[in-house]
Amino acid sequence: MTGSAHSVLSPYWATRLGRDHFTAYQASTRGGHVGCRLIGDDQVELTGRCVTTLAGEFLL
């Protein structure tokens, strides 16, 4: 769930730090570094190594 958490936390920390990009650390059993970058007012780009734990489709 690190992606969903960092997607929400990135705009908050970008405002607090006065930056549009930074590196975060996921402090969990697997751990890992996450690159976070704001793109405009409504998008967050996350980079780093990942493991897919759930995949699915939404029908709207």
N, C-alpha and C positions, 0 to 999 in steps of 0.2 A: 504494500500500500504506500510505499514511499513516493511514487509518482503523484498520486492524488493529494497527499499531504504537502509535498513541495510545490505543487501547482497553486495551492491556496496560500501557502506561507511566503512564496517568492515575492508577490507584490507588497506584502506587509514589510518584509525585511528590506526590500529595495528602497522603500520610502524611509524607513528608519536609518539605513546606512547611507542614503543619498547616492546609490549606485544602481545601474540597470543590469549588472551581471555580477555573479559571485559564485563561490563554491561552498557547498554545504556537506555535512557528514551525516549519514544515516546511522544512528547509534542503536543498532539491533544485533541480533545474533550473527547474521551474515555481514552486516556493516557495509559501508561503501561511500564513495564520494560522488556527489551529484552536482553537475554544472547547471546553474540556473541563469536564464537570461530573459528579460522582459522584451517583448516585441510589441511595440505600440501600447495601447491602453488595455487590451483585452486578451493578449496571448502570452504564454510562458513557454520557453523552449527548455527542455531538460535533456542533458547529455550525460553519458557515463555507461558503465556496464550494467546489464540488467538480466533478470530471469523472469520469463513469462510464467505466471502462476495461474492465470485465468484468461480465457479468450471467449468472446461471444459476439453476438450481433444484436442490434436494436432495430426494431421496426417502428417507425414513427408515422 
